[in-house]
Amino acid sequence: VAEVLSAVYEADFLGFSYGFRPGRSPHMALDALHTAIMSQRVNWVLDADIRSFFDSVDHEWLLRMVAHRIADPRILRLIGLWLRAGVFESGEKQETDRGTPQGAGISPLLANIFLHYILDLWAHQWRRRHVHGRVVIVRYADDFVMGFEKKADAEEMLLALKARLAGFGLT
């Protein structure tokens, strides 16, 4: 399942997304950030980490996002079953309706799919529509940095970002 999803989504993921992707690394993300900051006018920086992201991913939203590009009901069903499988704590099964199971190989890919839709595409479009100066974005998993030329752009993005994340149950 991970190979199918990766083959489909790697072509979709934006260039500023570095986390858990083939041929990309944390060092490459840092290099991209360094290059962008040194070559463009960056006067204001927004450094963000989505709080408890991997434990907070909404299954229903995630499945909708996967279904946007994956039409095979068998794959969608498998992902749904896997997400809702629950975890054993102190010998008791705990049901889950949020989060991606930690340690599972497909979790980082599902996280990237989720973040592609709720953050990457949104930030890319927001930047085109609302920004008056230059903006750079680099994301590694649920950590990301945005650099702004103008303070007003940074302040507007911070407010818009908080509202966007809240709409998906994230902070």
N, C-alpha and C positions, 0 to 999 in steps of 0.2 A: 504494500500500500504506500509506503514512504517513497519508493522509487517512482511510482505513478504520479504522486502529488509533486514530487520534486521536479520531475520532467515537465510537468505542466506549469508550475509556478515559478521556476527559475527564470523563465522568459518574461514573466510579469513583474518580478520584484524590481524596485527602483535601485539605481546605482548607489544611493547613499545608505542602503541597508547592508550591513556587514556581518551580523551575527549568525552563526551556525549555517553558513552557506559555503558550497564547494568553492575552493580557490580563494577564500577570503579569511581574514584572521583579525584578531584585535589589533595587531601591529599595523595592518593595512588601514584599519579605521582611524587609528591615531595619525598615520601618515597623511591620510586624506584630510583630516581635520587640520593638521599643521599646515599643509599646502594651501588649503582654502583660506585659513586665517592670515597666512603670510602674504597671499597674493591678492586678497580682496580687502575692502574696507570693513573690518569687523570691530565695532566699538562696544557692543553689548553682547553678552553671552547668556543664554538660557541653558542650564545644565539640568537634565531631568532624569529621574528614575521612577518608573511606574511602581507604586507601592504594592508589594505582594502580587505582582502581575501573574506569575505562573499558577498561583492559588486562586486567582480571581477571574480567570477567563470564563465568560458565560458560554455554556455549551450550545445553547440554542442559537446565539449569534454566530458562534464559530461554525456550526453546521450549515447555517445559511450562507456563510462566506465561502465555505468549501463547495457547496452546491452551485455557487455562481459559475464555477469552471469545471466541476466534476458532475457529470450527469448519471453515471452508473450507480443505480440504487444499492447495489451490493457493497460498493466501496463506502458510500455514505452510511449504510447500516453498520458496517464494521467499525467505522470511526465512532459512530454514536454509541455502539455497545462498549467499545473500548473506553470512551470517555466516562460512561456511566457505570463502569465495572465496580467502582468503589475501592476502598482500601480497608485493610484489616488493622485495627488499633486495639491493643490489649485483648486480642482474641475475638473481637467483635467487628463485624462488617459495618463500615460507615458509608452510607450512600453519598454520592457526590453529584451536584448539579452545576458546579463551578470548578474551574481549574483543570490543568493538564497534569496527568500523573508524572511525578518527577522520576527521572532515571530512565524513562521509556524513550527509545530511540526516535520515535515520531514526534514527541513533545516539542522539541525546538522548531521543527518544520511547521507544526500547527500554530505555534506561537508567532512565527514569521508571517503566516497567512493572515492570522488575526490582526497583527500589527500593520500589515500591508494595507488592509482595508480601513482600519480605524485611525491610523496615524499617518502612514507614508503617503497614500493617495490624497488624503485630506490636507496634509501639510503642503504637499506639492501644489495642489489647487489653491489653497489659501494664500500661499506665497505669490502666485500669479495674479490673484484678484485684489489682494489687500496691501501688499508691501510697496512702500515708496522708495526704499533703498535696497541695498544688496542683502541677501540672506544665504547662509550656508547651513546645511543639515547633514549630520552624520549620526546613524543609529547602529548600535550593536545590541541586539536582543531588546530588552526593555529599557535600556539606557540610551539616551540620545543628547546631543548637543546641537543647539542652533545658535549661529552667530549672526548678529544684525548690525547693519551700518547705522540705523536710526533707533534711538531709544523708544520712540512712539510705536514703531513696528514690534519691538520686543515686548512692550507692555500690552499691546493689542493681542499678540500671539499668546502670551501667558493667560490672559482672560479667556480667549477662544479655546485654548488647549484644555484648560480646566473644565470648561463646559463640555467639550467634546468627550473627554475621558469620562466625566460623570455620566454622560448619556449611555455609557457601556458599563457602568458600575465600577469604574476605576478612578484612582486618584494619583 
